[in-house]
Amino acid sequence: SGIPAMVDFAAMREAVRNAGGDPLKVNPACPTDLTVDHSLQIDFSKCAIQNAPNPGGGEPQKPTSKLSPLKAQPRKLPCRGQTGCKGPCSARDSSRNSGQFSAQIENTPLLCPFHLQPVPEPETVLKNQELEFGRNRERLQFFKWCSKVFKNISIIPPETGMVHQVNLEYLSRVVFEVKDFLYPDSLVGTDSHTTMVNGLGILGWGIGGIEAEAVMLGMPLTLTLPEVVGCELMGTASPLATSIDIVLSITKQLKQADVAGKFVEFFGSGVSQLSVADRTTIANMCPEYGAILSFFPVDNVTLKHLKHTGFDEAKLEVMEAYLKAVKLFRNSESSSREPEYSQVVQINLSSIVPYVSGPKRSQDRVAVNNMKSDFQECLNEKSGVKGFQIAAEKQNDVVPIEYEGNEYKLSHGCVVIAAVISCTNNCNPSVMLAAGLLAKKAVEAGLVVKPYIRTSLSPGSGMVTHYLSSSGVLPYLSKLGFEVVGYGCSTCVGNTAPLPEAIRNAIKQGEIIACGVLSGTKNFEGRLCDCVRANYLASPPLVVAYAIAGTVRIDFETEPLGTGFNGKSIYLRDIWPTREELHTVEEECVISSMFKELKEKMEKGNKRWNLLEAPESTLFPWDLKSTYIRCPSFFNKLAKEPVSPQVIENAHVLLYLGDSVTTDHISPAGSIARSSAAAKYLTNKGLTPREFNSYGARRGNDAVMTRGTFANIKLLNRFIGKPAPKTIHFPSGQTLDVFEAAELYQKEGFPVIILAGKKYGLGSSRDWAAKGPSVLGVKAVLAESFERVHKSQLIGIGIAPLQFLPGENPSTLGLTGREQFSVLFPPELSPGMTLDIKTSTGKVFSVIALFENDMEITLYKYGGSLNFVARRFL
């Protein structure tokens, strides 16, 4: 997701050169790491083990683009047939061994679980990696150019892992040491889940890509001093509760405590019981409960973890002495008073039971033992944040389908996507090993997963595959269809391969509420797939369990998961791993030598990346035919002096939106619909629908991203009255794509604004959610409230965030959105000032300009932070 930032840097060099400045001055001013993790798509997910009871995941698709010339060469198993080896590496066990492995990927040191010798990687990973390097060659060559010409930047190549897990295992310092000067590690990241690293005692928070670019170029990050909420953890968690259960419970309770815009620091006796993996799991969900960041101070548990992961012992001694000297070390055994907090929230860990979260929002927690009844309520409720409004007589509808020669039945609640992901909230080895042990027991009991379910296993880094392999559970996950598909963000960002055509047709024709279950962080409706409306976040072992069950309409206490050998009914309790089993396996398999070896692999890169060629010119040689990388228009009007805020006069309303509009609604990252404005553009460039890739993949092309702005199929514009990426162009009365309407307004010389409800801009900190509206001509967003990061991004691109006065909204003011609006700016702005808006019907009302400080006002006057920073190089 860092590609827009680097494209902007390349464009800024060009603009500075054109304005008479020195382009070589445009470089990051502070150490910058860029991890390539959003390029992976799951094209191949079929289990490669022959004779498995269920292959899972559908048929592999034909390659859709030219493959990388670096093809992986199959090689023989290095651990074949040794005396006493009875594991999946044994040459004598052909039913397990045949076709499972084919070649080694450089960054993933798999071990034979019986001889601890390297074994090759599953073929599926290699196939997906081939396509990843093939279809993304342009973008990867651009990144390679960046790594050569920009100072202070390092690129972590694709197929290494997700940014947050790489950050934890490799990039984090905890304490910086520069020329014998020590200071605490701090971090800003372009992903909202940057806060995950706060479990290591590092102060880090996610900001928008636009803010990040300014920070990279030496601008300070400004914010109003926040309140600090203390979250006291007490008690002991249940043996059945996993770290994801703990995090979903804490997420809901902190959401209810209204910690939006605040810092959260965890303290209390319960903190010492949490591993660093547990802490990072909790810190990761910070955006979901709305805090700016959440923080676990360094303590003895942290030091033990760092030692375990290969930190130098001498450095650890210096780190401990330093942190204690400056009172940043948490000592649970001392009798010293806890810090004073603005507010204290108490959470008893012993009250936490297994949960899932959904079907549309991560904060809507559901106890697993209530899942069946809760889904029934969702069917009954009106369409909204939980409801699907299915008529009572249709709630038990069944649609028969034929798939791979067998007949199956789809009904409301059927699971069609099941993804085990070990990034962000599931980077914890205990929950990944729990999924593996559960899979092992399930296979041994004779349970299977229906083949039409799109199953996948996407580790956050090679480290995860390493310990799943060394523990011996990886083949059992593969047998159930959860085969490693690669290392990168996949299902979470909508990069799942399309469901089989028969399944898609059955869901649409029968209007079935189909379900996805994933161990990720985001579950908006339609995010995984346009025909999968109910999505649940769950711990990795529960993802496997629901895949086996094939439905979320199940009571695990009283109903079996399925039928095993000899017709025996198998219940979840029969295959759930005990805490003792997990602890034993984790102690044996998650060893520090793995971390050291992985660090060496990361530093060496991988063969495809190392051999990738890229230019070394000061300015990037833009290819005018490229559909991936284009020089954006943000710096076309670069001037040395700021201008006074201009009156927004006679603006039409481009969109009239409701509450909880997410950045995914504003700038989707998933697939490009064939009827969309972006699809028309790509078709005109000679591309076929198979070559469209995703919006996430094309973030370096402003023409695609602008056409993709407000192109989410679930966008509910009140002018239209139903979900669709459409709006009304009022001068003509036509209903058009949002891009087409905005383009027409710009030709006619009309500015546009957006009307919205509460919490505008929720979700991932996506810079194109601000850049896109700016290019469409949006001058202001008028909402009841804003998500903090998105509000900052709007200012950073030159869009005014305006908020209705308390108790007021378009309805109370009698606004229809069909009026024209004029916003009157005074010559001088001040933080939090009130402005008047006049409509074409004569109505006048006041709004609050959400500029928090003088720096934000300065950035707005310059037309945003990008132009402000660029002018410093002239």
N, C-alpha and C positions, 0 to 999 in steps of 0.2 A: 504493500500500500504506500510505500515511500516513493513510487515512481512519479507521482505528480510533483512532489517537492524537487526531485532531481531534474525533471523537465523544466520546472520554473527556474532553477539555477542556471540551466543551459540557456534558457531564453533571456535571463537577466544578463548573462555575459554578453549576449548579442546586443541587447538594448543599451548596455553601458558603452560598448564599442561604438554603436551608431551615434550615441550622444557625445562622443569625444572622450570617454573615460577609458581606463585601463581594465580590460576584461579579466586579467590575471588576478585582480584584487578580489574577485568574487569567489570566495572559498568559505567553508564552514570555519567559524572562529573557535569552536570548542570540539572536543572529540565526538565524532558522530559514527554510530554503527547502523548499517542498513541491512536488515535481514530479508532475503527474498523468500517469502513463505506463502504468498497468495496466488502462485502461478499453477499449482497442481490442480488437475481435474481428474475425477475418477472415470476414466474411459474403460478400464478393465478392473473387474471386481469379482469375476467368477473364480471360485476355489479351484486351485490347480491340482489338488490331490485326487488321484483316480480312485474309484471304488468307494468314495466317501458317501455316507448315507444321504447327504444333501449338498449339492454344490453351492446353492445360494447365489443371489445377486444378478441373475439373468445372463444372457449370452454376451460374451465380449464383443465390442463393436469394432468395425473395421477402422483402421487409422484414417483420420480425417485431414491430415496434413502431412507434409513431407517430414520424414523422420531425420533425426540427427545422424550424421555419418558415423558417429562413434557407437557402433553396436556392441552390446555386451556379448562376450564369447562364453558359451556354456563350458563348464569344466566339471570334472568328476568330483564326487564327494571326497574330501580329504580324510574322513573318519569312517571308513567303510569296512564292516565285517570284523572288527577287532574282537578278540575273545571276550565274552561277557557283556558285550554291548547289545542291549535289547531295546534300545530306544528308536526313535524315528529316523536316526541316522544309519541304522543297520541296513546293510545291503541285502540281508536275508529277508527283511520285511518289505517286500516289493509293494504291497498294497498301501503302505504308508509313504514309502520313499519315492515311488514312481511319479515323476513330473513335478514334485513339490518344489525342488530347488533347481536353479539353473546357473546363476553366476553371482559374483560378489560385488556389492556396491561399496565404494571406497570408504564411506563415512560410517558404515554400520558393522561393527565387529561382532557378528553373530557367533555364539559358541554352541558346540554340541553339548547338550545337557549332561552327557554321560562321560565325555572325555575333555571338556572345556577346551576344545580346539575349534578354530574358525570353521564355519560351514557356510555354504552359499545362501544368497538371498532369494526369497520367493520370486518366481518369474513375473508375477503380476506387477511387482514394484518396478522391475526393469522395463516392462512394456509401458507403464504409465510415465516413467521417467523419460523414455524415448520420445513419447508424444509431447511431454512437457518441454523438453529442449527443442523439439521441432517447431511446435506452434508458437513458442515464446522467444524464438531466436532473436528477433529484432529488439525486444525489450531487454533480453539478457546481454546482447551486444552493447546496448545503450548503458546498462549498469557497468559493464566492463570498462567502457570509455570513462564513466564517472570515476571509477576506482583508479584510473591512470592519471587523470588531469586535475582532480580536485584534491587539495590538501586536507588533512585532518578527517578523512573519511575512510572507513573500511567496509567492504561488502561481504556479508556472509552469504555464500552462494546457495542456490536452490538445492533441495533434497538434503538440507542439513537439519532443518527442524523449524517449528513455529517460534516466532520471535521471543515470546515470553519464556518458553522453556530454555531456549538457547541463552537468553539473558541470565536465567537462574544458574544454569550449569556452566556457563563459560564467560559471559561478559562482565558480570557483577564483581565489584571490588570490595564493597562494604565500607572500606576506608581507603582513600586515595593517598598515595605517597609520592610526592614530586620534589626531588632535591631535598630530602630530609624534612619536607614540610607535610604535615598530616592534616587531612580534612575529611569530613564525612562524605560518602558517596551519595550523589543525588542524581535524579534522572527525569527528563521529560521525554515522552514518547508520543507517536502519532496514533496510537491505538488506545482506546478508553481503558483497556484492561492492563495497561502499563502498571497499574497499582499492584499487580500480582507480586512484584519484586519486594513490596513493602513487608512481606513475611520474613525477609532476610534482614530487616532493620535498615533498609535503604529508603530514603524519602523520594518517592517517585510518583508522578501522576500523569495521566493521559491528557494531552491537549490536542487541539486541531492541527492538521497539517500546515495550515496557514500560519498559526502562531509558532509552530515548530520551526518553520523556515526562518522566521525572524530571529528566534533564539539561536539557531545554528549560525546566523550571521552576526551574533554578538549583542542583540537587543536583550534587555532584561525582561523577565517574565513578571508582569505586575498583577497583583490581585489584592482585593480588600482582605485585611487580616481576619481570618475566619475564627469562629468559635471552635473549641476542641471538645468533643464529646468523649467521655470515658465509657468504654463498654466492658463491664466487669463480667468475666466468665467464671462460673462456679460449678461445682458438682462434677460428675463423671458420666461420660456418654455411654449409652447402651451398647452391648457387644454387637447388636444387629445394625447399629447406626454407622454408616460410612462417613467419610469426610464430606461427601456431597450432601448427605442428609443434614450434617451439622451446618454446612454453608447455606443451604436453602432455608433452614430454620432461622439462622442469624440474619439472612437477607430480609426475610419477611418481618422479623421483629424490629430491625433497624429502619426498615421502610415505614413501619407504623410509628416509630419514634420520631420521624421527620428529621433526618440528619442531612437533608439536601443542602449543599453548599457549605458543609462543615467538614472539619477533620475528625476522624475517629481513631482513638488509641485504645488498644486492648490491654487490660490488666486483670489481676485477680488470680486465685489459685488454679483456675481452670486452664490458664495460659500454659503453665508448665507441663500439662498433660498433652499438649498439642505438639506434634512434630513440626519441623519447618515446612514439610509438604502440606500438612494440615493448615498451617498459618497462611501459606501462599494461596491455598485454595480459598480461604475466607477473604483475604485481601483482594483477590482477583475479582470478586463479585461487587466490589465497591460501586461501580457505575450503576448496578442494578438497585442498590439501596440509596443511591443518589448523593453520597458523600463526595467531596473533592478527592480525598484519599483516606485510606485506613492504614494503621501503622502498628507493627509489633516490634518493640525495641529489642536490640541484640541482648541475648542472655546466654547461659551455659548451653542450652539446647541448640542455639544458633552456632556457637563455636564448635560443638561436637559435630554438627552437620557439615560445617566448612572443612573440618579436619577429615571427615569421611569422604568428602568430594575432592580431596587432593590439594587443599590449600597448604602452602608452605608453613611449617610449624613455627619458624622464627617470626614470620609475618603475623601469624595468629597471636603470638605473645605480645608483639608491639601493638596490634589492634586492640587486644583486651586491655592493656595498660592505658592506651590512649582513651578508649571509650569510657573507662572508669574515671580517668582524670577529669574528663569534661562532663561527667554525669549523664552519659548517654547509654550506660549499661544497666540493664534491668537485673537486679539481684533478688530473686524470689525468697531467698532465705533471710534477708536482712529485715530488721524491724523498722526500717525507715518508712515514713509516711508515703502514701501514694501521691502522685501529682494532683494538683487542684484542677478540676475540669469545669467547663461551663454547665455541663449536664452529665448525669451518670445514668446509663442504661444497664440493667442487670439481666443476664441470661443464664438460666440453669441448664447445663449440658445434659443432666440426667433426664430432662423432660423430652429429649429429642428422639424421635422414632424415624424409621425409613420414610422418605418422601420422594415424590416427583414434583415437577413444576410445569404448569401449562393450563389449558392447551394453546394459549396465545401469548402469555407474558411470563417472564421469568420470576416475577414476584408472587404469582398465584400458586402457592404451595398446596399440594394435596398429599395427605398421608396415604401410603401405599394400600393400607387396609381399607381405605375409603374410595379407592380409585374407581371401582365399578359403579358405585352409586353416584360419584361426582360426575363421571362421564354421562350418566343418564340425565343428570340435572342440566348438563351442558346441551344435550339434545333438546331438552324442553325449553330452556331459556330463550328469550328473544336474541336476535343477532346483536352481538356486542363484544365486549372484552373477553367473555367466556362462552356465550350462548351461540347455538347454531340454528335454533328455531325449526326443528324438524317435526312435522305433524305426527301425532301419536300413532296414527295408522301406518306410518311409513318407517317407524323407528326399528322395526324388526325385519325390514326388507333384506332379501338375500339375492345377490347377483351371481349366477354360476359362470365360471370362466374355464376355458381350456388352456393349459400352459404346459409346454414340453410333453404333450401327450397324456397329461393327467387332468382331471377335473377338480377344481377348487371352488370355494364359495366365499365371496366378499360380502361383508356386512359392515354397518356402522361400527367404528372402533377398530377395524382391521389394521394391522401394522404392515406397511409396505416399504418403509425405510427404517433401518436400524443401524446406527453408526456409533462405533466405539472410538472416541477421540480422546487423546491424552494431553490436549493443550489446556491452558488456562485453569479452569476449575477442576480438571482431572489429571494434573501433572503428578499427582500423588501415586507413588508406586503401590501403595496398599490397595487402592481401588482397582488399578489395572491388573494386579496379580489376582485380586478377588474375582475379576471377570474371567481370567484364565483358569483359575481353579474350578470355578463354577462350570465353565465350558468342559473341562476335563471330566468332571463328575457327570455332566449331562450326556456326553458321548459314551462314557462307560455304562450309563444306565440305558442307552439306546434311544435317547431323544434326538430329534432332528429339527431343522428350520425349513419352512416351506420355501421352495426354490425361487418363487417370484418376489420374495422380500429382498430389497436392495440392501445387502449387508456390506459393511466395510470396517476396516481397522486402520485408522490413520494416526500413528504415533506422533507425539509432539517433537521427538528427536530420535536419533538412532539409539540413544541410551535406553529407551523404552523397549524397542525390539530386542535389544541386548539382554535385558533381564527377563523378558518374557520367554526368550529362547533358552537362556541358561537355566531357567526354572522348569523347562520342559512342557510348558502349557501352550506354546505357540501352535503346534500341530493340531491341538484340540480346538482352539479358536478357529483355525483354518477349516477344520472339518465341518464346523457349523456355518461356514461362509464368511467368517470374520478374518479374512486374509489381509495382510499388510498391503495397502494400496499405494503407499508413498509417504513422504514427509512434507506436509504443508497444509494450509487451511483448505478444506475441501467441502464437506457436507455443511458445515456451519455457515459458509458464505454462498451456499447455493450451487456449489460445483459438483453436485452429484450427477452421474450420468442419467439420462432420461429413463423413466420407468418403462418396462416392456409395454409395447403398444396395446396388447390385450388388457393389461391392468389399467392403463390410462383410460381406455375406452369404457371399461366396465365401471370405473369410478365416476366418470362424467355422465354416462347414460343412466346409471342407477342413482346419481346424486348422492353417492356414498361419502360419509365423513371418514376419510381414510386418515391414518395416523403415521407420524414419524416419531421415533424415539431416539434421542441422541445424548451423548454425554458432553455436550458443548455448553455454550452460554447464551445463545440467542434462539428464540423459537417463535418469531412472529408468524402470523398466518401467511401461507404462501411463500415463505422464505426458502424452504428446502426444495419445494416443487409446487408449481401453480395448482396442481390438482390435489395436493395434500394439505388439508385445512387445519387439522389438529396436530400440534407438535408438542412433545413433552421432553423436558430435560430430566435426565435420570443418571444415577451412578452407573459406571460401566457394567457391573454385574447385573443390574436391573435391565439395562439395554439388552443384554444377552437373554435374560429371562423372558422379557416381553417378545423378543424375536421368536423364541421357542414356542411361547403361547400363541403367537400370531394375532393377538388382540389385546387391547387395553381393558376390555370389558371382562375382567377376570378378578375373582377374589382369591388371592394366593393362599389364604388360610384354609378355605374350604374346597377350592377347585384345583384339580391337578394341572400341571403345565402341559402334560401330554402323556402318551402311552409309550412305555419303554419295551424292553425285551420281554417276551412271554406275556404280552398284554398287560403288564403291570402299570398301574397309575403312579406317576411320579409327581410329587409335590415340590414346591420351591424349597421347603425346609429340608427335603432329602438331599439336596445338592448344594445348599448354601455353605460356603467355607467358614470355619470357625476362626475367631480372632487369633487363637494359638497357631493354627495352620498358617495363617497369613504371616504372623510374626516370624515363624521359623523360616519360611521361604524367603521373606524379605531380608532377614539377617544373612542368609546363605548366598543370595543371588544379587543383591544390590551392593556391589563392592566398589571400593574407591578406585581400584585399578581400571574399572570401566570408565570412570570419569576422566582419568588421566589419558587413557587411550583415545577417548572421544575428543578431548582437547587437541591432541596431536592431529587427529583426522581433520578437525575443523581448520586448523592452521595450515594444513597442506592443501585444503580444498578437495575437489574431485576432478577426475580426468576430463570430463566434458567441459567443465567451467575453465579449467586451466588451459585447455587447448582452444578455447573460444577466442576468435580474433576480433579486435576492435580498433578504431582509429585512435591516434594520440594527439590530434589537433587541439589547439586552445579553444576553438569554437566547434560546436558539434555540427557535422555536415548533414543537415536535415535532408531527408529524402521526401520530395514532394508527393511521391506515389505511396508513401507509407500510410497504412491505416491504424498503426499502433502508436507511433511517435510523431507528434506535430508540434511546431513552435506555437505556443498559445498567444493570445492577443492581450494579455494583462498589462504588458509594458508598452503598448503602442503609442500611448500619449504621455510618455515620461517627461515630467517638467521639474525644474529645480525648486520651485516655490509652491507652498500649499495654497489652496483656494478656499475662500469662505464657503460654508455650507450653502448649497443652492436650494431654493424653494422647489419642492416637489409639486408640480402644478398639473391639475386636471388628470390625475392618474386613474387608470381603470384598474379594477380588481382582476388579477389574472386567475386566482383561485380563492375559493371561500371554503376553508377547511375546519374540521372540528378539533376535538381534544386528542392528545397523545399522538400527534403526527411525528413519525420517526425519521431519522436520516435515511433509513432504507426506503421510506415512502418518497423522500425528496430525491435521492440519488441511489437507485438500486444497484447492487453489486452482482446480481445473478444473471440469468440468461437473457438474451436480447430477443424479444418477441418478434415474430416474422412480420407482423403488421405495423410495427412501431416506426417512428421517424428515424431512429438509428439504423433500423434494418433497411429502410429505403436508401439511406446514405451509403451503407456498405454494399448494397446491391448495385447501386450506380457506380461503385468502385470496382465492380466485377467479381464480388465475392458471392459464394453460395451460402445458404443458411447454415450448412455444416461448418463453414469457416467463420461464422460470426463470433465465436468464442463468447465471452461474457463482458458485462460492463466493467467488472473488476479488473479484467485483463486489459481493457482498453482505456485505463485511466490516464494514459499518456497522450491521448488524442482528444483535444478539446471539442472537436466537431462531433464526435460520438457522445461524449459525456454531456454536452449541452443538449443534444437531442434526447438523451436518456434522463434528463432532469424531469422529475415528476412523471416518470414513465412506468411506475410501479402499477401492476394490474389491480392492486388492492387499494389504490388511492381513492378516497371518498370525497369528491368535490361536491359541495351542496348545490352548485349550479346544475349538476347532472343528475343527482339523486340516486346513483348506484355506483358501485366500485368500477372505476375505469380511468385511464390516464388521459382524460378529455376535459375540455372547458369550452366556454362560450366566448366568442369574439363579439362583444356587444355592438360595435358600430354596424356590423353586417348581420348579426344574429346567428351566424354559423356556429355549429358545434365542430370543433377541430381538435387535433392533437395539441397538447400544451405548447410544444415547440412551435408548431405552425401558427398558433394564435399569437404567441409572443413575438414571432418574427413579423407578423402583420402589424401589430401595435408599433414595433420599432420603425417599420417603413412609413407608418402614418405619423410618427413623431410623438406618440403617447408613451409616457412612463407607465410602469405598472407596479402595483403593490400586492401583498398577500394578506388576507384576513385569516386568522386562526384562533383556536381556543386555548386550552391550558396545555402546558408542557410541550410546547412546540420544539422539535429538534431532539427528541429522545433518541437513545441508542448510540451506536458507534460514532466516534468523532471522525466523521467523513468530510474531508475538505471540499469535495465536489458538491456536497449538499449546500455549500455557500457559494462556491465558484459558479456552479451551474445557474442558479437564479440570477447572479450578477450578470452573466453573459446574456441571459434572457431579457435583461433590462429591468429587473426588479430593483426598486430604489429603497423600499422599506418593507418590513414585516410587522404587521399590527396584530398582536396576540394577547391573550389573557396572562400567559406566563411563558417563560423560555427555559430550556435546559441550558445550564451554565456554559458548557463548552461550545455548543452551537451558537449561542448568543455572541461569544467572543469571536467566533469565526466569521459571523456576519459583519461585525465591525471591521475585522481584519481584511475583508474584501470590499468594504465601502458601502455596505447595506445598513440602514438605520434600524435597530431593534426598538420598536415602540410598544409600550404596554398599556392596556386599558387601565383606568383608575380602578381601585378596589371596588368590587360589587358591580362593575360595568362590563358589558360585552356587546357584541353586535345586536343581540336580541333586545336587551334592556334599552339600548339607544335607538332601536327601531331601524337599524340598518339592514338593507337587503343585499348589499354587495354589488348592486347594479349601478350605484351612484359613481360619480367621479370624485376623487379626493385630492385636496390640496393641503400639504403639510408646510406650515410656516416656521422657518428656522430664524432665530435672531442672529445678529452679526457675531455674537460670542456665545458659545455653548458652555454649560457648566455641568458637572456630574449630577445625575438624577433630576434634571430640571424638567418642568412641565411645558409641553408644546400644545398649540391649538391646531386642530384639523377642521377644515371647512369642506362640506360636501356640496355637490351640484344642486341638491334639493334645498340648500340654505341652512342645513343643520350644522352647528358648531359644537365640538366637544373637545375635551382635553385628554392628553395621554402623557405618559412618563417616558422620556428618552433614557434608555437603559445604558448610559455611559457611566461606568463606575468610578473612573478617575481621569485625570488630565491626559494620561498617556493614551487612553482609548479615544478621547476627543481628538488628540493630535493625529492618531492613525486615521480616524474617519475623515479629517480635513484633507489628508494627503491622498484620499481614495483607497485606503487600506494599507496594511503593513508591508505588502510586497513592494508597492511603489515607494513607500517611505524608506525602506531599507535600500532599494536600488539607487535612490537619489544620493545616498551617502557615498557612493562610489564615483560620483561625477565631480 
